């Protein structure tokens, strides 16, 4: 009689555990599929990528840009000094 009772309790606890696992799995799957169609973060990612590209270009052409700016500012200074 006692063995039957413990088996019954174990079966009931197993059923409860399985139900909990199924509910957790359903929530995980629902959240996973809802994230696939979510595009809210796309704007932030695009802005970050654009900034990274601009910074990369700035480092690549740093020497040329600085030489162009130096010549432009020297010409401006020469014109201002001539007035």
Helices and strands as residue ranges (DSSP letters): H 2-36, H 42-60, H 62-82
